[in-house]
Structures are given as C-alpha cells and as structure tokens.
Amino acid sequence: MGSPHVVVALDSPATLAALTLTGARYDPDPPAGTSLDVVVPLGELPDGRGSLRLRAHGPDGGEDRTCATACGAAAVAVREWAGAGAPDEWVIEAPGGTFGVRIDGRRVLVTGPAVLVAELSPLA
C-alpha cells in the first residue's frame, strides 16, 4: 500500500461502531507510521463483489474517515482470509463514504468520493 497497515477483523458492525479508536496502542509497538484498520467482513453482494465495513486509525493517532490505503489494505487482507475464489472487487463502507477496491494482480485500485476541504493561499 506504500505504508504499513495492521488489519484486524471484528465479528459485527455493532462491535465496530462501539469501538473507541482514540488512544489506540499496539503491543508490541510496530514501526512508526503504521495504520490500524479494523474491519467487519459483510459477505458477498449479489453482483459478486465482496463487502466490508472499515474504521481506520492513522499513524498520527486519530481516526481517518477516508483513508484510501486503509481501504486497499483491508480489501487485500479480507480477500486473503477468504481464500481461493474470493472476489477481486470490494465495496468498502467507511465513515467518510463508500469506496470501491479492485485487486488486479499486485495492483490495488481504489475509487471513492473526493471533496475539497481546504485551499492554500498564494504566497505573498
């Protein structure tokens, strides 16, 4: 993904929703810059895509509502856990929106909403 991720699966959407990510810590502590991606696999959709719900805790210590690399890491991990025949395409429900992930060999393509949240002022 370009940066390290730890992906953990939970058993239900309710457990994921109740999870407090603020102040999350690793034991043992991994290298600096590792994201924690907590997922609930939701099964396969009628069109054959996999589905999961995600919350991500960024390396800066806060929850990341729209982390594209977390979506990619989560889809790759859940696909690996599912074994042979698992979907190559996934729908990821994250707090910041719904994302699509396609796994194509060693490439992971992520699509999703984009919103301008800030503008920089030109230097004087």
N, C-alpha and C positions, 0 to 999 in steps of 0.2 A: 504493500500500500504506500510505500515511501516513508512511513513512520511506524513504529511498533504499536501493536494493539494486543490486548488481552480480551478474549471474548468469553463471557460466562452466560450459560443458559439457565433460565428460571422456569418454573412449572406453570405459571399462569399470568395472564395480563394483570390480574388484581395484585399479585405479588410484585410485579414490575412497577405498577403505579404507586404502590406504597413504599417503594424503595427510597431511602434517603441517600443521595449521592454526595451531598455536601460533606466535605471532610473525609471522603473515602481514602483508605490507605491500603497499600499492598503488603503482604507478608509471605515471602521475603520481598524486599523492595527491588523492583526491576530497574533497568537503566532509565535515566532521566528522559522525559519526553514520551512515556508510554501512556496510551489511552486505554481506559476501561470501557468496554462495550458490553452492555447487559441486554440480553435478547430473550424473547419468548417465541419459539417457532410456532406458527399458526397453521401449518399444513400446506396442502397444495390447493390452489384455486381451480375452478372449473376449466380455465384455459391452459392449465398445466404449469403455470408459474408458481414458484414457492412464495410463501408469505411469512413475514415475521414482524414483530414489534420490537423497537430498539430504543434504548436510552444510552447516551454516551457521556462519560466523564473525561474531560480533556486533561492533558498533561499540565495545564495551568491551574488545575484544582477546581474548575467549575463545570457545570453541566453544559454540554454542547448540543444545542437543539437541532442543528442541521449539518452534522459532520459527514461529508461525502466519504472520507476514508473509513469512518466507522461503519457506514452502510456497506462498503465494499468488503471490509474485514468480516463483518457479521454474516453476510451472504456466503462468503467463501467458507467460513467455519461451519455454518449450519449445513451447507451442501456437503462438506466433508463428513460431518457426523451422520448425515442421512445415508451415505454410501452410494453404491452403484445405482444408476437410474435417477438420481436426484436431479431436479431442474437446473438448467443453466441460467434461467431468468427468475428474478425475485422482485417482489413488491415489499418495500420496507416502510413501515409506519413509524415515524419519528415525531417527537414533539413539534418540530418545525415544519412538518409536511410529509408528503408521501413521495418516496424515491423509487426509482427503478434501477436494478442492477442486472447486468448481463455479464456472465463469465464466459470468456472466449479464449480457451487455452490458458495462457499465462496473463492475458489481459483481463482487466476488470473495468467495465464501463458503467459509470453512474450518471443517472439523469434525475432531475428534480427541479423544484421551484427555485427561482433566483429573484431576489428583491434587493434593490438598492437601499442600504441602511445608513450610508454616510457619504459625504462629498468632501474632498480636500480643497482647501482654499489655495489659490496660486500663491507662490512665494512673492513677497514684495520686492 
